[in-house]
Amino acid sequence: MYELVNATEMLKKAKAGHYAVGQFNINNLEWTKAILLTAQELNSPVILGVSEGAGKYMAGYKTVVGMVKGMMEEQKITVPVALHLDHGSYEGCLKCVEAGFTSIMFDGSHYPIEENVEKTKELVKIVAEHGMSLEAEVGSIGGEEDGVVGMGECADPKECKMVADLGIDFLAAGIGNIHGKYPANWKGLSFETLDAIQKLTGDMPLVLHGGTGIPADMIKKAIDLGVSKINVNTECQLAFAAATRKYIEEGKDEQGKGFDPRKLLAPGTEAIKATVKEKWNFSDPLTKPEKYTFYKVEKNKGISVSRHWFLFLHFHGKMFLWQKIRLLIKNKTEQRTMKL
């Protein structure tokens, strides 16, 4: 009941439904607990990303697997959860297969395309034997992610098709996106490149790394062009740091037992929850200017409850949303009639 799953099915559904699933990277117990509890509260599937550096910091991949599985059981996390290696080396991928991860990303973008293809082919066979999902990368993502530095180049669409055809489950392609904070002179995403990649890779779910700081209109268009997974890390780190700094600057760590790590880290943990929840904001998708908005469609309780969380951008069109609202009202009316 509390088992990890791979990310294949959730991303196929996202691609077909024109929405995206969030990958939120974890860095310690607080990060993991905050993200899992928020996903459960919002009844949404989630992908927990683990970089090689974070895996080492958390005492190894097996420790991470044990922590996540134990937490899912103890906290009764029933939503689909995938544990995914982020920007993994070939060796790191093999270690995560052995440790019990359910999904891995092989970042071979820094290799010549021929070597990237060969190593990816080997991993396709390995993950198939273990029921895992595999993400590959073509064209490096700009910025730095745990020591992995990319120049932010745009991927060659033909090379993307070459890698997609190997049997991977989803593809990360450089389209001008970067890790970390976006500079003021950032030129934006290359939709021309993304469109060309989408046309050649067909139903393959595409991944947008560096989700922090990308404007709403770009997120919307990226999803329209096949992006089904959006990675968020820096935004949670910034929120955690700001809340922890505020707690200390206000001297709360010197009040009573405010130095207790459970109290010291609590504001940062709550800040992560708020940041993750912001990505699933469903209060008013028509008016709130979030980068991307999740809203909930809940069928009538007491008959056949089926909850789904959709990534809905408010500029997808008011008519579609009103159709959903009318359906919800109709279901509730029918429920009352049946009870009478």
BELZI-V143448 format. One record per residue. PSI is psi in whole degrees, 0 to 359 (NA if undefined). Layout:
# BELZI-V143448
psi
PSI
PSI
This chain:
# BELZI-V143448
psi
326
41
146
152
163
173
2
306
315
327
330
318
321
317
315
327
1
46
184
148
140
135
120
121
143
149
343
189
317
316
311
313
317
315
317
315
323
318
319
317
320
0
46
141
154
151
123
115
141
115
164
322
318
323
318
318
324
22
25
159
323
324
318
314
314
318
313
314
316
319
321
318
312
324
2
55
110
351
157
128
125
137
115
128
129
127
54
146
170
315
320
322
315
321
323
328
314
325
337
16
157
356
145
152
125
117
91
19
338
355
159
149
326
318
323
315
314
315
323
319
319
319
330
316
319
314
329
324
339
5
30
170
153
128
137
165
139
128
116
144
136
164
196
134
101
47
348
111
129
152
353
32
159
136
154
118
325
323
326
316
321
316
320
325
356
345
16
171
328
157
131
125
134
124
30
1
155
159
151
198
140
132
161
332
16
134
349
177
148
94
336
317
314
318
317
321
315
317
327
333
351
240
1
121
135
155
136
106
161
45
343
123
0
130
157
317
328
321
314
313
324
319
320
330
19
358
127
355
130
125
133
129
302
319
320
322
317
319
317
314
317
317
321
318
317
318
316
317
332
1
17
338
347
4
119
233
38
347
346
125
332
329
322
322
352
315
321
321
316
327
324
315
315
322
315
317
327
328
341
35
125
19
318
84
346
331
335
132
41
158
316
142
128
141
158
132
114
118
163
130
147
346
279
93
124
113
134
142
123
141
108
122
132
339
13
342
129
327
317
317
317
328
319
319
316
320
318
316
318
316
316
322
316
324
314
320
317
320
325
NA
